Amino acid sequence: MTNPSPTVARTFSGIQPSGAPHIGNDLGAIRNYVRLQDEFEAIYCIVDYHALTSTHDPDRMRRQTREMAAALLALGLDPDRCTLFVQSHRPEHTELAWLLTTVTPVSWLERTPTYKEKRLNQPDDINHGLLTYPVLQAADIVMYKATTVPVGKDQAAHLELSREIVRAFNNRYGPTFPEPQAVFTEAPVVLGTDGVRKMSKSLNNTIEIFAPEEEIRRQVMSMVTDTQRILRTDPGRPEVCNVCQLQRFFGTDYLQLWDGERTARTGCVDMKRLLADRIIRHYAEARERYAELMAHPGRVDGILEAGADRLRPMAAATMTEVREKMGLR
């Protein structure tokens, strides 16, 4: 892939180094990443700086960063059609984040949904990084002057804050950064196996893409379905059943399947078994590619290093422009 060009539409997105992804990651983000690499000049980042805002183990961080990179490649990211890198490999991100904090009111940061959530979920570890997380997020995007950001609708508030930060900087120092636009994913929120909360490893309600087949079956069979359907002969409500909703992404016959539920021709156990089979089959080739990449970690690391090197000229140009406008040169 040639060096990024300023004359084409550019998209950027970051993903946490949480290890091998679950289907919520794929349906909510990664599938969109793969599609957009053919429509935009695509830049994707594993955001290890962001992951430092919660207590972590350094060795685990390094392992999970590589696992996420291997998974993204296995699921369809092509280093010849996009740029994939690790956030900390381009330290300009943290410099730009600091400069952007000087135009960002604290009140903007205190109102963000994630900050409020973290204050509840980890009250003993409310560090400064949690508060300024959205500023670093904005820096990630505008470093490469991305025009679009693929997100789920649950992240819309964060992207709007990035747009506000861009406006504040441009108003003070002159036109510098484009205001990034959201590209919403096909499945903005994927519920976990509990059928209530968003799928998340921290909630232990996931279906893992690269887990052994028997583990995938166990996870799918544990899913909560239509809580009002007590007997096998009771008609189901596929519109509220998480298992039925996920069928949309693993087959074209989901309307027929939903009709079978409504008429009680099929039961919840039938739907779970079918969904497990389809998930296993859908990711079979990706599972093989992932195993091959993890068996050759140097190959993964080389792709990440090449991605960071490819972005060096763009990051340097942005920082030169910003420093000059802010009176630092």
C-alpha positions in Angstrom: 0.0 0.0 0.0 1.3 3.4 -0.9 1.6 6.3 1.7 -1.7 7.8 2.6 -2.9 10.5 0.3 -4.6 13.8 1.5 -6.8 13.9 -1.6 -9.0 10.9 -0.8 -11.6 10.2 1.8 -10.0 8.6 4.9 -11.6 6.5 7.7 -10.1 5.8 11.1 -11.1 3.5 13.9 -9.5 2.1 17.0 -10.2 -1.1 18.9 -9.1 -2.2 22.4 -6.4 -4.8 22.8 -8.8 -7.2 24.4 -7.4 -10.4 22.9 -9.2 -12.6 20.4 -12.6 -11.0 19.6 -16.2 -12.2 20.2 -19.0 -12.0 17.7 -20.1 -8.7 19.1 -16.8 -7.2 18.1 -17.1 -8.7 14.6 -20.7 -7.8 14.0 -20.5 -4.4 15.7 -17.2 -3.2 14.2 -14.8 -5.6 12.4 -17.2 -6.5 9.5 -17.5 -2.8 8.8 -13.7 -2.4 8.9 -13.4 -5.0 6.2 -16.0 -3.4 4.0 -14.6 0.1 4.4 -11.1 -0.8 3.4 -12.4 -1.0 -0.2 -14.4 2.3 0.0 -11.9 4.6 1.8 -8.3 5.0 2.7 -8.6 3.0 5.9 -6.5 3.3 9.0 -7.1 1.0 11.9 -5.5 1.2 15.3 -5.2 -1.1 18.3 -5.5 1.4 21.1 -3.1 0.2 23.8 -2.8 3.7 25.4 -6.5 3.7 26.0 -6.3 0.3 27.7 -4.0 1.7 30.3 -6.9 3.5 32.0 -7.9 0.3 33.8 -5.6 -1.9 35.9 -3.8 -4.4 33.7 -1.0 -6.9 33.5 1.8 -5.8 31.1 2.5 -9.3 29.8 -1.2 -9.8 29.2 -1.4 -6.5 27.4 1.4 -7.5 25.0 -0.2 -10.9 24.4 -3.7 -9.5 23.8 -2.5 -6.8 21.5 -0.9 -9.4 19.2 -4.1 -11.6 19.5 -6.3 -8.7 18.4 -4.0 -7.9 15.5 -4.0 -11.6 14.4 -7.8 -11.7 14.7 -8.3 -8.6 12.6 -6.1 -10.0 9.9 -7.8 -13.4 10.0 -11.2 -11.8 9.7 -10.3 -9.9 6.6 -8.2 -6.8 7.1 -5.6 -6.7 4.3 -2.4 -4.8 5.0 -2.2 -4.1 1.2 -5.7 -2.4 1.4 -5.5 -0.7 4.8 -3.1 0.4 7.5 -3.1 -1.5 10.8 -0.9 -0.4 13.6 -0.6 -0.1 17.4 -1.3 3.2 19.0 1.8 3.4 21.1 4.0 2.8 18.0 3.1 6.4 17.0 3.8 8.4 20.2 2.7 11.6 18.4 -0.8 10.6 19.5 -0.1 11.5 23.1 1.5 14.8 22.2 -1.5 15.8 20.2 -3.8 14.7 22.9 -2.1 17.0 25.4 -2.3 19.9 23.0 -6.0 19.2 22.4 -6.7 19.2 26.2 -5.9 22.9 26.2 -9.0 23.7 24.1 -11.3 21.1 25.9 -13.4 22.3 28.9 -13.4 19.8 31.8 -17.2 20.0 31.9 -17.3 18.4 28.4 -15.3 15.4 29.7 -17.2 14.9 32.9 -20.5 14.5 31.0 -19.3 11.6 28.8 -21.3 8.3 29.3 -18.1 6.2 29.5 -16.6 8.4 32.3 -19.8 8.1 34.3 -19.9 4.4 33.7 -16.3 3.9 34.8 -16.9 5.9 38.0 -19.5 3.3 38.9 -17.7 0.2 37.7 -14.2 1.0 39.0 -14.6 3.5 41.8 -11.2 2.7 43.3 -9.4 3.5 40.1 -10.7 6.8 38.7 -7.5 8.0 37.1 -6.9 11.1 35.0 -6.7 9.0 31.9 -10.4 8.0 32.3 -11.4 11.7 32.3 -9.2 12.6 29.3 -9.8 9.4 27.4 -12.1 11.2 24.8 -9.3 13.8 24.1 -6.9 11.0 23.2 -9.7 9.5 21.1 -10.1 12.8 19.2 -6.3 13.0 18.7 -6.3 9.4 17.3 -8.8 10.5 14.6 -7.6 13.9 13.7 -3.9 12.9 13.6 -4.6 11.5 10.1 -7.4 14.0 9.3 -9.9 11.2 9.0 -13.2 12.3 7.5 -15.2 9.3 8.7 -15.2 7.0 11.8 -17.1 3.7 11.8 -18.8 3.4 15.2 -21.8 1.8 16.8 -24.6 4.1 17.8 -23.7 3.7 21.4 -20.4 5.6 20.6 -22.2 8.5 18.9 -21.8 10.8 21.9 -18.0 10.2 22.0 -17.7 11.0 18.3 -19.7 14.2 18.8 -17.3 15.2 21.5 -14.4 14.7 19.1 -16.2 17.0 16.7 -16.7 19.6 19.4 -13.0 19.4 20.2 -12.1 19.9 16.5 -14.4 22.9 16.3 -12.8 24.4 19.4 -9.3 24.0 18.0 -10.2 25.3 14.5 -12.0 28.3 16.0 -9.0 29.2 18.1 -6.1 28.4 15.7 -7.7 28.4 12.2 -9.0 25.6 10.0 -6.8 22.6 10.7 -8.9 19.4 11.1 -12.0 18.1 9.3 -15.0 17.3 11.5 -15.2 13.5 11.4 -18.6 12.0 10.4 -19.9 8.7 11.8 -20.5 5.6 9.7 -22.8 3.5 11.8 -22.4 -0.3 11.7 -25.1 -2.7 10.6 -25.4 -4.1 14.1 -24.8 -1.1 16.4 -25.4 -3.0 19.6 -25.0 -6.8 20.0 -26.5 -8.2 23.1 -24.6 -10.8 25.1 -25.7 -14.3 26.1 -27.7 -12.8 29.0 -29.9 -11.2 26.3 -29.9 -7.9 28.2 -26.5 -6.2 28.3 -24.1 -5.5 25.5 -21.8 -8.4 24.7 -18.6 -7.8 26.7 -15.8 -9.9 28.1 -15.9 -7.9 31.4 -19.6 -9.1 31.7 -18.7 -12.7 30.8 -21.6 -12.9 28.3 -19.7 -13.4 25.1 -19.6 -15.9 22.2 -15.9 -16.3 21.3 -15.1 -16.5 17.6 -11.9 -18.5 17.9 -12.8 -20.7 20.9 -12.9 -24.5 20.5 -16.1 -25.7 18.9 -17.4 -27.3 22.1 -16.9 -24.0 24.0 -18.8 -22.1 21.3 -21.7 -24.6 21.6 -21.6 -24.2 25.4 -21.8 -20.4 25.1 -24.6 -20.4 22.6 -26.6 -23.0 24.5 -26.4 -20.8 27.6 -28.1 -17.9 25.8 -31.3 -16.4 27.2 -34.1 -16.5 24.7 -37.7 -15.4 24.9 -38.4 -15.3 28.7 -42.2 -15.5 28.1 -42.0 -18.7 26.2 -42.3 -21.4 28.9 -43.4 -24.5 27.0 -42.0 -25.9 23.7 -45.5 -25.6 22.2 -45.8 -21.9 23.1 -45.4 -19.5 20.1 -42.2 -17.6 20.2 -41.4 -13.9 19.7 -38.3 -13.7 17.5 -38.3 -9.9 17.6 -37.3 -10.1 21.3 -35.3 -13.3 21.2 -31.5 -12.7 21.0 -30.9 -16.1 19.4 -33.4 -15.3 16.6 -31.9 -11.9 16.1 -28.4 -13.2 15.7 -29.6 -15.6 13.0 -29.8 -12.6 10.7 -26.0 -12.4 10.5 -25.4 -16.1 9.8 -27.9 -17.1 7.1 -30.3 -15.6 4.6 -33.3 -17.7 5.8 -33.8 -16.0 9.1 -37.4 -14.9 8.2 -38.4 -18.5 7.7 -36.7 -19.4 11.0 -38.6 -16.6 12.7 -41.9 -17.9 11.3 -41.0 -21.3 12.7 -40.6 -19.8 16.1 -43.9 -17.8 15.9 -45.8 -20.9 15.0 -43.9 -23.1 17.5 -42.7 -25.5 14.7 -39.3 -25.0 16.2 -38.2 -24.4 19.8 -35.5 -22.4 21.5 -33.1 -25.4 21.8 -33.5 -25.9 18.0 -32.6 -22.3 17.3 -29.6 -22.5 19.6 -28.2 -25.6 18.0 -28.6 -24.2 14.5 -27.0 -20.9 15.5 -24.0 -22.7 17.1 -23.5 -24.7 13.9 -23.7 -21.7 11.7 -21.3 -19.6 13.9 -18.8 -22.5 13.8 -19.1 -22.9 10.1 -19.0 -19.2 9.3 -15.7 -18.6 11.2 -14.0 -21.9 10.2 -11.6 -20.4 7.7 -10.9 -17.4 9.9 -10.1 -19.7 12.8 -7.5 -21.5 10.6 -5.9 -18.2 9.5 -5.8 -17.0 13.1 -4.1 -20.2 14.3 -1.5 -19.8 11.5 -0.8 -16.2 12.4 -0.5 -16.9 16.1 2.0 -19.7 15.2 4.1 -17.0 13.4 4.0 -14.0 15.7 6.9 -12.3 13.9 4.6 -12.0 10.8 2.0 -10.2 12.9 4.5 -7.9 14.5 6.0 -7.0 11.1 2.6 -6.0 9.7 2.0 -3.7 12.8 5.5 -2.2 12.5 5.1 -1.5 8.8 1.7 0.1 9.5 3.2 2.5 12.0 6.1 3.3 9.7 3.8 4.0 6.9 2.0 6.6 9.0 5.1 8.4 10.2 5.2 11.1 7.5 1.5 12.0 8.0 1.9 12.1 11.8 5.0 14.3 11.5 3.2 16.7 9.1 0.2 17.0 11.3 2.4 17.8 14.4 4.5 20.3 12.5 1.3 22.1 11.4 -0.2 22.0 14.9 2.9 23.2 16.7 3.3 26.1 14.3 -0.3 27.2 14.7 0.0 27.0 18.4 3.2 29.1 18.6 5.5 26.2 19.5 7.9 26.7 16.6 
